[in-house]
Amino acid sequence: MYNIFLILLLQIILVPVLSLRIIFVVKNMTILASAFGFLEALVHIFGLSIVLSGEQSMAEMLTYAIGFGAGIYIGGYIENKLALGYTTLTVNLLTRNTALISTLRNEGFGVTVFEGMGKDSSRYQLQILTKRSMENKLIHMIEEYEPHAFIISYEPRKFKGGYLLKGMKTKPTKHRTL
């Protein structure tokens, strides 16, 4: 019974560490990625040595797999809470909603507005770069003004220049232009 508990615990530790290592590699944070890689290897070896030593019981192997699945869930939860990096939102609107644009800018978001031609009429597109930790707040603000807006969110790998308030405060700030 002790082995089963230990295997579950090791897997619940291993998989979030694995997830964080991959995230830090993608974000080019190599020192943190290396530290998590070391920890990952250490935990992995301990877990496998328990499962593969002596007689492999079905309960131990099943616990190993259950712990792996639970670890994926926990790793995803941790990653969402950390919300490292930035996200870009592309927001498509039928009208130029100046109230929304002003509100977003007053809240410290850099908003670039494009006008384009759709099938039947002109459309407006907002492009907004923000910290990932602010993405949900930003989407809620957009939905308040434009409940039917078409919103696409993606994570840029690199960017340079432009308008991005340091720290992107949650309270209203004065708008700066480029």
PyMOL CGO cylinders between C-alpha atoms (Angstrom):
from pymol import cmd
from pymol.cgo import CYLINDER

trace = [
    CYLINDER, 0.00, 0.00, 0.00, 2.92, 2.33, 0.78, 0.3, 1, 1, 1, 1, 1, 1,
    CYLINDER, 2.92, 2.33, 0.78, 4.27, 1.87, -2.77, 0.3, 1, 1, 1, 1, 1, 1,
    CYLINDER, 4.27, 1.87, -2.77, 0.93, 2.76, -4.32, 0.3, 1, 1, 1, 1, 1, 1,
    CYLINDER, 0.93, 2.76, -4.32, 0.69, 6.00, -2.35, 0.3, 1, 1, 1, 1, 1, 1,
    CYLINDER, 0.69, 6.00, -2.35, 4.32, 6.87, -3.17, 0.3, 1, 1, 1, 1, 1, 1,
    CYLINDER, 4.32, 6.87, -3.17, 3.82, 6.16, -6.89, 0.3, 1, 1, 1, 1, 1, 1,
    CYLINDER, 3.82, 6.16, -6.89, 0.72, 8.38, -6.99, 0.3, 1, 1, 1, 1, 1, 1,
    CYLINDER, 0.72, 8.38, -6.99, 2.52, 11.18, -5.16, 0.3, 1, 1, 1, 1, 1, 1,
    CYLINDER, 2.52, 11.18, -5.16, 5.56, 10.98, -7.45, 0.3, 1, 1, 1, 1, 1, 1,
    CYLINDER, 5.56, 10.98, -7.45, 3.41, 11.11, -10.59, 0.3, 1, 1, 1, 1, 1, 1,
    CYLINDER, 3.41, 11.11, -10.59, 1.42, 14.06, -9.27, 0.3, 1, 1, 1, 1, 1, 1,
    CYLINDER, 1.42, 14.06, -9.27, 4.74, 15.85, -8.74, 0.3, 1, 1, 1, 1, 1, 1,
    CYLINDER, 4.74, 15.85, -8.74, 6.40, 14.64, -11.96, 0.3, 1, 1, 1, 1, 1, 1,
    CYLINDER, 6.40, 14.64, -11.96, 3.90, 15.72, -14.58, 0.3, 1, 1, 1, 1, 1, 1,
    CYLINDER, 3.90, 15.72, -14.58, 3.45, 19.34, -13.45, 0.3, 1, 1, 1, 1, 1, 1,
    CYLINDER, 3.45, 19.34, -13.45, 7.25, 19.63, -13.28, 0.3, 1, 1, 1, 1, 1, 1,
    CYLINDER, 7.25, 19.63, -13.28, 7.43, 18.22, -16.82, 0.3, 1, 1, 1, 1, 1, 1,
    CYLINDER, 7.43, 18.22, -16.82, 4.79, 20.73, -17.97, 0.3, 1, 1, 1, 1, 1, 1,
    CYLINDER, 4.79, 20.73, -17.97, 6.63, 23.65, -16.40, 0.3, 1, 1, 1, 1, 1, 1,
    CYLINDER, 6.63, 23.65, -16.40, 9.94, 22.53, -17.93, 0.3, 1, 1, 1, 1, 1, 1,
    CYLINDER, 9.94, 22.53, -17.93, 8.38, 22.53, -21.40, 0.3, 1, 1, 1, 1, 1, 1,
    CYLINDER, 8.38, 22.53, -21.40, 6.81, 25.95, -20.83, 0.3, 1, 1, 1, 1, 1, 1,
    CYLINDER, 6.81, 25.95, -20.83, 10.13, 27.42, -19.69, 0.3, 1, 1, 1, 1, 1, 1,
    CYLINDER, 10.13, 27.42, -19.69, 11.90, 25.93, -22.73, 0.3, 1, 1, 1, 1, 1, 1,
    CYLINDER, 11.90, 25.93, -22.73, 9.31, 27.47, -25.08, 0.3, 1, 1, 1, 1, 1, 1,
    CYLINDER, 9.31, 27.47, -25.08, 9.59, 30.82, -23.26, 0.3, 1, 1, 1, 1, 1, 1,
    CYLINDER, 9.59, 30.82, -23.26, 13.41, 30.64, -23.62, 0.3, 1, 1, 1, 1, 1, 1,
    CYLINDER, 13.41, 30.64, -23.62, 13.92, 30.59, -19.83, 0.3, 1, 1, 1, 1, 1, 1,
    CYLINDER, 13.92, 30.59, -19.83, 16.69, 28.00, -20.03, 0.3, 1, 1, 1, 1, 1, 1,
    CYLINDER, 16.69, 28.00, -20.03, 18.00, 28.17, -16.47, 0.3, 1, 1, 1, 1, 1, 1,
    CYLINDER, 18.00, 28.17, -16.47, 14.57, 27.45, -15.01, 0.3, 1, 1, 1, 1, 1, 1,
    CYLINDER, 14.57, 27.45, -15.01, 13.97, 24.81, -17.68, 0.3, 1, 1, 1, 1, 1, 1,
    CYLINDER, 13.97, 24.81, -17.68, 17.24, 23.09, -16.73, 0.3, 1, 1, 1, 1, 1, 1,
    CYLINDER, 17.24, 23.09, -16.73, 16.38, 23.11, -13.03, 0.3, 1, 1, 1, 1, 1, 1,
    CYLINDER, 16.38, 23.11, -13.03, 12.94, 21.64, -13.70, 0.3, 1, 1, 1, 1, 1, 1,
    CYLINDER, 12.94, 21.64, -13.70, 14.52, 19.10, -16.08, 0.3, 1, 1, 1, 1, 1, 1,
    CYLINDER, 14.52, 19.10, -16.08, 16.83, 17.91, -13.30, 0.3, 1, 1, 1, 1, 1, 1,
    CYLINDER, 16.83, 17.91, -13.30, 13.91, 17.62, -10.88, 0.3, 1, 1, 1, 1, 1, 1,
    CYLINDER, 13.91, 17.62, -10.88, 11.83, 15.85, -13.52, 0.3, 1, 1, 1, 1, 1, 1,
    CYLINDER, 11.83, 15.85, -13.52, 14.53, 13.23, -14.17, 0.3, 1, 1, 1, 1, 1, 1,
    CYLINDER, 14.53, 13.23, -14.17, 15.01, 12.64, -10.46, 0.3, 1, 1, 1, 1, 1, 1,
    CYLINDER, 15.01, 12.64, -10.46, 11.31, 12.12, -9.74, 0.3, 1, 1, 1, 1, 1, 1,
    CYLINDER, 11.31, 12.12, -9.74, 10.87, 10.01, -12.88, 0.3, 1, 1, 1, 1, 1, 1,
    CYLINDER, 10.87, 10.01, -12.88, 13.68, 7.63, -11.92, 0.3, 1, 1, 1, 1, 1, 1,
    CYLINDER, 13.68, 7.63, -11.92, 12.33, 7.20, -8.39, 0.3, 1, 1, 1, 1, 1, 1,
    CYLINDER, 12.33, 7.20, -8.39, 8.82, 6.48, -9.68, 0.3, 1, 1, 1, 1, 1, 1,
    CYLINDER, 8.82, 6.48, -9.68, 9.94, 4.02, -12.34, 0.3, 1, 1, 1, 1, 1, 1,
    CYLINDER, 9.94, 4.02, -12.34, 12.26, 2.23, -9.95, 0.3, 1, 1, 1, 1, 1, 1,
    CYLINDER, 12.26, 2.23, -9.95, 9.34, 1.56, -7.60, 0.3, 1, 1, 1, 1, 1, 1,
    CYLINDER, 9.34, 1.56, -7.60, 7.04, 0.37, -10.39, 0.3, 1, 1, 1, 1, 1, 1,
    CYLINDER, 7.04, 0.37, -10.39, 9.64, -1.80, -12.12, 0.3, 1, 1, 1, 1, 1, 1,
    CYLINDER, 9.64, -1.80, -12.12, 11.36, -3.30, -9.06, 0.3, 1, 1, 1, 1, 1, 1,
    CYLINDER, 11.36, -3.30, -9.06, 10.38, -6.81, -8.08, 0.3, 1, 1, 1, 1, 1, 1,
    CYLINDER, 10.38, -6.81, -8.08, 6.92, -7.97, -9.06, 0.3, 1, 1, 1, 1, 1, 1,
    CYLINDER, 6.92, -7.97, -9.06, 4.93, -5.40, -10.96, 0.3, 1, 1, 1, 1, 1, 1,
    CYLINDER, 4.93, -5.40, -10.96, 1.46, -5.38, -9.52, 0.3, 1, 1, 1, 1, 1, 1,
    CYLINDER, 1.46, -5.38, -9.52, -1.47, -4.27, -11.62, 0.3, 1, 1, 1, 1, 1, 1,
    CYLINDER, -1.47, -4.27, -11.62, -2.44, -1.81, -8.85, 0.3, 1, 1, 1, 1, 1, 1,
    CYLINDER, -2.44, -1.81, -8.85, 0.99, -0.12, -8.99, 0.3, 1, 1, 1, 1, 1, 1,
    CYLINDER, 0.99, -0.12, -8.99, 0.94, 0.19, -12.76, 0.3, 1, 1, 1, 1, 1, 1,
    CYLINDER, 0.94, 0.19, -12.76, -2.63, 1.49, -12.72, 0.3, 1, 1, 1, 1, 1, 1,
    CYLINDER, -2.63, 1.49, -12.72, -1.72, 4.00, -9.98, 0.3, 1, 1, 1, 1, 1, 1,
    CYLINDER, -1.72, 4.00, -9.98, 1.23, 5.16, -12.10, 0.3, 1, 1, 1, 1, 1, 1,
    CYLINDER, 1.23, 5.16, -12.10, -1.14, 5.90, -15.00, 0.3, 1, 1, 1, 1, 1, 1,
    CYLINDER, -1.14, 5.90, -15.00, -3.78, 7.54, -12.77, 0.3, 1, 1, 1, 1, 1, 1,
    CYLINDER, -3.78, 7.54, -12.77, -1.10, 9.73, -11.19, 0.3, 1, 1, 1, 1, 1, 1,
    CYLINDER, -1.10, 9.73, -11.19, 0.11, 10.72, -14.65, 0.3, 1, 1, 1, 1, 1, 1,
    CYLINDER, 0.11, 10.72, -14.65, -3.41, 11.82, -15.64, 0.3, 1, 1, 1, 1, 1, 1,
    CYLINDER, -3.41, 11.82, -15.64, -3.89, 13.72, -12.37, 0.3, 1, 1, 1, 1, 1, 1,
    CYLINDER, -3.89, 13.72, -12.37, -0.51, 15.36, -12.86, 0.3, 1, 1, 1, 1, 1, 1,
    CYLINDER, -0.51, 15.36, -12.86, -1.51, 16.61, -16.31, 0.3, 1, 1, 1, 1, 1, 1,
    CYLINDER, -1.51, 16.61, -16.31, -4.59, 18.24, -14.81, 0.3, 1, 1, 1, 1, 1, 1,
    CYLINDER, -4.59, 18.24, -14.81, -2.58, 19.84, -11.99, 0.3, 1, 1, 1, 1, 1, 1,
    CYLINDER, -2.58, 19.84, -11.99, 0.16, 20.97, -14.40, 0.3, 1, 1, 1, 1, 1, 1,
    CYLINDER, 0.16, 20.97, -14.40, -2.41, 22.66, -16.63, 0.3, 1, 1, 1, 1, 1, 1,
    CYLINDER, -2.41, 22.66, -16.63, -3.99, 24.35, -13.62, 0.3, 1, 1, 1, 1, 1, 1,
    CYLINDER, -3.99, 24.35, -13.62, -0.61, 25.66, -12.42, 0.3, 1, 1, 1, 1, 1, 1,
    CYLINDER, -0.61, 25.66, -12.42, 0.31, 26.89, -15.90, 0.3, 1, 1, 1, 1, 1, 1,
    CYLINDER, 0.31, 26.89, -15.90, -2.99, 28.76, -16.22, 0.3, 1, 1, 1, 1, 1, 1,
    CYLINDER, -2.99, 28.76, -16.22, -2.48, 30.38, -12.81, 0.3, 1, 1, 1, 1, 1, 1,
    CYLINDER, -2.48, 30.38, -12.81, 1.08, 31.44, -13.68, 0.3, 1, 1, 1, 1, 1, 1,
    CYLINDER, 1.08, 31.44, -13.68, -0.11, 32.83, -17.05, 0.3, 1, 1, 1, 1, 1, 1,
    CYLINDER, -0.11, 32.83, -17.05, 3.42, 33.57, -18.20, 0.3, 1, 1, 1, 1, 1, 1,
    CYLINDER, 3.42, 33.57, -18.20, 3.98, 35.63, -21.29, 0.3, 1, 1, 1, 1, 1, 1,
    CYLINDER, 3.98, 35.63, -21.29, 1.73, 37.68, -23.51, 0.3, 1, 1, 1, 1, 1, 1,
    CYLINDER, 1.73, 37.68, -23.51, -1.30, 37.17, -25.68, 0.3, 1, 1, 1, 1, 1, 1,
    CYLINDER, -1.30, 37.17, -25.68, -2.63, 39.04, -28.68, 0.3, 1, 1, 1, 1, 1, 1,
    CYLINDER, -2.63, 39.04, -28.68, -6.35, 39.47, -29.18, 0.3, 1, 1, 1, 1, 1, 1,
    CYLINDER, -6.35, 39.47, -29.18, -7.80, 40.19, -32.58, 0.3, 1, 1, 1, 1, 1, 1,
    CYLINDER, -7.80, 40.19, -32.58, -11.33, 41.52, -32.16, 0.3, 1, 1, 1, 1, 1, 1,
    CYLINDER, -11.33, 41.52, -32.16, -13.65, 41.82, -35.17, 0.3, 1, 1, 1, 1, 1, 1,
    CYLINDER, -13.65, 41.82, -35.17, -16.55, 44.29, -34.89, 0.3, 1, 1, 1, 1, 1, 1,
    CYLINDER, -16.55, 44.29, -34.89, -19.36, 45.36, -37.21, 0.3, 1, 1, 1, 1, 1, 1,
    CYLINDER, -19.36, 45.36, -37.21, -19.11, 49.00, -36.07, 0.3, 1, 1, 1, 1, 1, 1,
    CYLINDER, -19.11, 49.00, -36.07, -16.34, 51.22, -34.82, 0.3, 1, 1, 1, 1, 1, 1,
    CYLINDER, -16.34, 51.22, -34.82, -17.15, 51.15, -31.11, 0.3, 1, 1, 1, 1, 1, 1,
    CYLINDER, -17.15, 51.15, -31.11, -15.35, 54.28, -29.90, 0.3, 1, 1, 1, 1, 1, 1,
    CYLINDER, -15.35, 54.28, -29.90, -16.61, 53.78, -26.31, 0.3, 1, 1, 1, 1, 1, 1,
    CYLINDER, -16.61, 53.78, -26.31, -14.98, 50.34, -26.18, 0.3, 1, 1, 1, 1, 1, 1,
    CYLINDER, -14.98, 50.34, -26.18, -11.75, 51.59, -27.74, 0.3, 1, 1, 1, 1, 1, 1,
    CYLINDER, -11.75, 51.59, -27.74, -11.55, 54.53, -25.31, 0.3, 1, 1, 1, 1, 1, 1,
    CYLINDER, -11.55, 54.53, -25.31, -12.30, 52.33, -22.30, 0.3, 1, 1, 1, 1, 1, 1,
    CYLINDER, -12.30, 52.33, -22.30, -9.62, 49.81, -23.28, 0.3, 1, 1, 1, 1, 1, 1,
    CYLINDER, -9.62, 49.81, -23.28, -7.06, 52.56, -23.80, 0.3, 1, 1, 1, 1, 1, 1,
    CYLINDER, -7.06, 52.56, -23.80, -8.01, 54.22, -20.49, 0.3, 1, 1, 1, 1, 1, 1,
    CYLINDER, -8.01, 54.22, -20.49, -7.42, 50.87, -18.78, 0.3, 1, 1, 1, 1, 1, 1,
    CYLINDER, -7.42, 50.87, -18.78, -3.88, 50.80, -20.17, 0.3, 1, 1, 1, 1, 1, 1,
    CYLINDER, -3.88, 50.80, -20.17, -4.31, 48.46, -23.13, 0.3, 1, 1, 1, 1, 1, 1,
    CYLINDER, -4.31, 48.46, -23.13, -2.65, 49.36, -26.41, 0.3, 1, 1, 1, 1, 1, 1,
    CYLINDER, -2.65, 49.36, -26.41, -5.30, 49.16, -29.11, 0.3, 1, 1, 1, 1, 1, 1,
    CYLINDER, -5.30, 49.16, -29.11, -4.66, 49.37, -32.84, 0.3, 1, 1, 1, 1, 1, 1,
    CYLINDER, -4.66, 49.37, -32.84, -7.77, 49.81, -34.99, 0.3, 1, 1, 1, 1, 1, 1,
    CYLINDER, -7.77, 49.81, -34.99, -8.02, 48.60, -38.60, 0.3, 1, 1, 1, 1, 1, 1,
    CYLINDER, -8.02, 48.60, -38.60, -10.86, 49.18, -41.03, 0.3, 1, 1, 1, 1, 1, 1,
    CYLINDER, -10.86, 49.18, -41.03, -11.54, 46.56, -43.68, 0.3, 1, 1, 1, 1, 1, 1,
    CYLINDER, -11.54, 46.56, -43.68, -14.19, 45.50, -46.11, 0.3, 1, 1, 1, 1, 1, 1,
    CYLINDER, -14.19, 45.50, -46.11, -16.31, 42.43, -45.41, 0.3, 1, 1, 1, 1, 1, 1,
    CYLINDER, -16.31, 42.43, -45.41, -18.65, 40.72, -47.88, 0.3, 1, 1, 1, 1, 1, 1,
    CYLINDER, -18.65, 40.72, -47.88, -21.44, 43.26, -47.48, 0.3, 1, 1, 1, 1, 1, 1,
    CYLINDER, -21.44, 43.26, -47.48, -20.03, 46.17, -45.49, 0.3, 1, 1, 1, 1, 1, 1,
    CYLINDER, -20.03, 46.17, -45.49, -17.04, 47.58, -43.70, 0.3, 1, 1, 1, 1, 1, 1,
    CYLINDER, -17.04, 47.58, -43.70, -15.72, 45.88, -40.56, 0.3, 1, 1, 1, 1, 1, 1,
    CYLINDER, -15.72, 45.88, -40.56, -13.43, 47.00, -37.80, 0.3, 1, 1, 1, 1, 1, 1,
    CYLINDER, -13.43, 47.00, -37.80, -10.66, 45.04, -36.24, 0.3, 1, 1, 1, 1, 1, 1,
    CYLINDER, -10.66, 45.04, -36.24, -8.91, 45.76, -32.96, 0.3, 1, 1, 1, 1, 1, 1,
    CYLINDER, -8.91, 45.76, -32.96, -5.52, 44.31, -32.26, 0.3, 1, 1, 1, 1, 1, 1,
    CYLINDER, -5.52, 44.31, -32.26, -4.51, 44.25, -28.59, 0.3, 1, 1, 1, 1, 1, 1,
    CYLINDER, -4.51, 44.25, -28.59, -1.33, 42.90, -26.99, 0.3, 1, 1, 1, 1, 1, 1,
    CYLINDER, -1.33, 42.90, -26.99, -1.58, 42.16, -23.27, 0.3, 1, 1, 1, 1, 1, 1,
    CYLINDER, -1.58, 42.16, -23.27, -0.11, 40.02, -20.53, 0.3, 1, 1, 1, 1, 1, 1,
    CYLINDER, -0.11, 40.02, -20.53, -1.70, 36.58, -20.37, 0.3, 1, 1, 1, 1, 1, 1,
    CYLINDER, -1.70, 36.58, -20.37, -2.72, 37.25, -16.79, 0.3, 1, 1, 1, 1, 1, 1,
    CYLINDER, -2.72, 37.25, -16.79, -4.91, 40.11, -18.07, 0.3, 1, 1, 1, 1, 1, 1,
    CYLINDER, -4.91, 40.11, -18.07, -6.54, 38.19, -20.94, 0.3, 1, 1, 1, 1, 1, 1,
    CYLINDER, -6.54, 38.19, -20.94, -9.76, 37.22, -19.12, 0.3, 1, 1, 1, 1, 1, 1,
    CYLINDER, -9.76, 37.22, -19.12, -10.28, 40.75, -17.83, 0.3, 1, 1, 1, 1, 1, 1,
    CYLINDER, -10.28, 40.75, -17.83, -9.78, 42.11, -21.34, 0.3, 1, 1, 1, 1, 1, 1,
    CYLINDER, -9.78, 42.11, -21.34, -12.24, 39.64, -22.87, 0.3, 1, 1, 1, 1, 1, 1,
    CYLINDER, -12.24, 39.64, -22.87, -14.87, 40.49, -20.25, 0.3, 1, 1, 1, 1, 1, 1,
    CYLINDER, -14.87, 40.49, -20.25, -14.44, 44.20, -20.98, 0.3, 1, 1, 1, 1, 1, 1,
    CYLINDER, -14.44, 44.20, -20.98, -14.88, 43.59, -24.71, 0.3, 1, 1, 1, 1, 1, 1,
    CYLINDER, -14.88, 43.59, -24.71, -17.97, 41.43, -24.13, 0.3, 1, 1, 1, 1, 1, 1,
    CYLINDER, -17.97, 41.43, -24.13, -19.57, 44.19, -22.02, 0.3, 1, 1, 1, 1, 1, 1,
    CYLINDER, -19.57, 44.19, -22.02, -19.48, 46.57, -24.99, 0.3, 1, 1, 1, 1, 1, 1,
    CYLINDER, -19.48, 46.57, -24.99, -19.66, 44.06, -27.85, 0.3, 1, 1, 1, 1, 1, 1,
    CYLINDER, -19.66, 44.06, -27.85, -21.35, 40.79, -26.80, 0.3, 1, 1, 1, 1, 1, 1,
    CYLINDER, -21.35, 40.79, -26.80, -21.25, 39.45, -30.39, 0.3, 1, 1, 1, 1, 1, 1,
    CYLINDER, -21.25, 39.45, -30.39, -17.64, 40.38, -31.14, 0.3, 1, 1, 1, 1, 1, 1,
    CYLINDER, -17.64, 40.38, -31.14, -15.54, 37.72, -32.85, 0.3, 1, 1, 1, 1, 1, 1,
    CYLINDER, -15.54, 37.72, -32.85, -12.41, 37.34, -30.70, 0.3, 1, 1, 1, 1, 1, 1,
    CYLINDER, -12.41, 37.34, -30.70, -9.27, 35.39, -31.57, 0.3, 1, 1, 1, 1, 1, 1,
    CYLINDER, -9.27, 35.39, -31.57, -6.53, 34.96, -28.99, 0.3, 1, 1, 1, 1, 1, 1,
    CYLINDER, -6.53, 34.96, -28.99, -3.04, 33.77, -29.79, 0.3, 1, 1, 1, 1, 1, 1,
    CYLINDER, -3.04, 33.77, -29.79, 0.34, 33.83, -28.11, 0.3, 1, 1, 1, 1, 1, 1,
    CYLINDER, 0.34, 33.83, -28.11, 3.10, 35.78, -29.89, 0.3, 1, 1, 1, 1, 1, 1,
    CYLINDER, 3.10, 35.78, -29.89, 6.59, 34.31, -29.60, 0.3, 1, 1, 1, 1, 1, 1,
    CYLINDER, 6.59, 34.31, -29.60, 8.51, 37.55, -30.11, 0.3, 1, 1, 1, 1, 1, 1,
    CYLINDER, 8.51, 37.55, -30.11, 7.69, 41.20, -30.43, 0.3, 1, 1, 1, 1, 1, 1,
    CYLINDER, 7.69, 41.20, -30.43, 9.59, 44.48, -30.35, 0.3, 1, 1, 1, 1, 1, 1,
    CYLINDER, 9.59, 44.48, -30.35, 8.54, 48.08, -29.92, 0.3, 1, 1, 1, 1, 1, 1,
    CYLINDER, 8.54, 48.08, -29.92, 5.01, 49.42, -29.84, 0.3, 1, 1, 1, 1, 1, 1,
    CYLINDER, 5.01, 49.42, -29.84, 2.81, 50.40, -26.96, 0.3, 1, 1, 1, 1, 1, 1,
    CYLINDER, 2.81, 50.40, -26.96, 2.77, 48.25, -23.85, 0.3, 1, 1, 1, 1, 1, 1,
    CYLINDER, 2.77, 48.25, -23.85, 2.42, 49.74, -20.39, 0.3, 1, 1, 1, 1, 1, 1,
    CYLINDER, 2.42, 49.74, -20.39, 4.98, 48.37, -17.99, 0.3, 1, 1, 1, 1, 1, 1,
    CYLINDER, 4.98, 48.37, -17.99, 3.10, 46.18, -15.54, 0.3, 1, 1, 1, 1, 1, 1,
    CYLINDER, 3.10, 46.18, -15.54, -0.26, 46.89, -17.23, 0.3, 1, 1, 1, 1, 1, 1,
    CYLINDER, -0.26, 46.89, -17.23, -1.97, 48.21, -14.15, 0.3, 1, 1, 1, 1, 1, 1,
    CYLINDER, -1.97, 48.21, -14.15, -5.48, 47.09, -13.31, 0.3, 1, 1, 1, 1, 1, 1,
    CYLINDER, -5.48, 47.09, -13.31, -6.63, 50.62, -12.47, 0.3, 1, 1, 1, 1, 1, 1,
    CYLINDER, -6.63, 50.62, -12.47, -7.31, 53.26, -15.13, 0.3, 1, 1, 1, 1, 1, 1,
    CYLINDER, -7.31, 53.26, -15.13, -4.26, 55.05, -16.47, 0.3, 1, 1, 1, 1, 1, 1,
    CYLINDER, -4.26, 55.05, -16.47, -3.64, 57.94, -18.84, 0.3, 1, 1, 1, 1, 1, 1,
    CYLINDER, -3.64, 57.94, -18.84, -3.45, 56.95, -22.50, 0.3, 1, 1, 1, 1, 1, 1,
    CYLINDER, -3.45, 56.95, -22.50, -0.17, 57.44, -24.37, 0.3, 1, 1, 1, 1, 1, 1,
    CYLINDER, -0.17, 57.44, -24.37, 0.05, 57.43, -28.14, 0.3, 1, 1, 1, 1, 1, 1,
    CYLINDER, 0.05, 57.43, -28.14, 2.90, 56.12, -30.26, 0.3, 1, 1, 1, 1, 1, 1,
]
cmd.load_cgo(trace, "trace")
